[in-house]
Amino acid sequence: MKSVFKAGLLLVITSLAVYLGLGLGVAPGLSLAELPGLNQLAAGRVPDKNLLQEKYIYWCGETHLVYQGEIYRQLQGKSLAQIQEIFPAAEGWQVYVDEKGCLHLDRHIEGFCSKHTAYRHLGLKGQHLAIYQGPLGYNQKLLQVLEGKDIQSLPARWQERIKQAENYRQLPEDEKLRLQEELEFSDELALQAALDNLDEENSDW
């Protein structure tokens, strides 16, 4: 009788493990036991002993660590789903537990970090030269279209560089560095100096 009871209990536990594995999206070959805090997550809560890391992630890929330490008191005893409601994806939050059991609160900021906010770079908008905020490779914020500077009216060297910059992220590192020297500027003054230089080259072209 005991053996029948044990067999039945084993079947129930196995079925539950398969159900939880499917519901939690366990990758093939990954044991349920390897998931951090699985028992607590299945029971509906993130372990209070887990560490927490909160950081901001900017357009340029730079990050700002806001906090790292014990889980905030107001989050203790809550499930991952409840925490995700407090930090919603609609407001840029990504909430997850990593393989070491650390709870992450990552917020994707619609903007550049303090350093790159002042940066400017040249690129294209349609067929016209344009000024963008931030470093090369990040065209999220258009500042100005230079209507009088059609790409075809630029000196050949500038045309080549501007067109290369359209595929900046796919370029080799040495090409990226070369373009940064010519099309990326740390502030408005450096940008204006480059545009003045372009006007001089254009008049001689």
Secondary structure, DSSP 8 states (H G I E B T S, - for coil): -HHHHHHHHHHHHHHHHHHHHHHTT--TT--GGGSTTHHHHHTT---TTSEEEEEEE-TTS-EEEEEEEE--GGGTT--HHHHHHHS-GGGTEEEEE-TTS-EEEEEE-SS--TTGGG-EEEEEETTEEEEEESSTT--S-EEEEEEEEEGGGS-HHHHHHHHHHTTGGGS-HHHHHHHHHHHEESSHHHHHHHHHHHHHHHHH-
